[in-house]
Amino acid sequence: VQLVESGGGLVHPGGSLRLSCAASGSIFRINAMGWYRQAPGEQRELVARVTSDSGTNYAGSVKGRFTLSRDNAKNTVYLQMNSLKPEDTAVYYCNAAGTTGYLRQFDAWGQGTQVTVSS
């Protein structure tokens, strides 16, 4: 299973960006899909994630500003990021977990996309 991310970039504080992540390969079912981020010198942290049994979860720091949506037909998730702050600067990684067409479990990561919020 491969994840392809897009949409990162440089934005001013208060601006918006939309990240996309598309999963491809032999996929039977995706149980969870979402975004994590890692700032320099920090640990990777959850940003937002949707699961098949518990809905969508957001980090407290992004609630009300970020919205995660999912297109099941395209195995794609989108992260709409509004009111961006300098502290949102990080490399954003897409993650998906589920079952392949060969009925094996997978836990895949994207290559990461840089988001920089700066004036």
Stockholm file with secondary structure:
# STOCKHOLM 1.0

chainA/1-119         VQLVESGGGLVHPGGSLRLSCAASGSIFRINAMGWYRQAPGEQRELVARVTSDSGTNYAGSVKGRFTLSRDNAKNTVYLQMNSLKPEDTAVYYCNAAGTTGYLRQFDAWGQGTQVTVSS
#=GR chainA/1-119 SS CEEEEECCEEECTTCCEEEEEEEESSEEEEEEEEEEEECTTSCCEEEEEEETTTEEEECTTTTTTEEEEEEGGGTEEEEEECSCCGGGCEEEEEEEEEEETTSCEEEEECCCEEEEECC
#=GC SS_cons         CEEEEECCEEECTTCCEEEEEEEESSEEEEEEEEEEEECTTSCCEEEEEEETTTEEEECTTTTTTEEEEEEGGGTEEEEEECSCCGGGCEEEEEEEEEEETTSCEEEEECCCEEEEECC
//
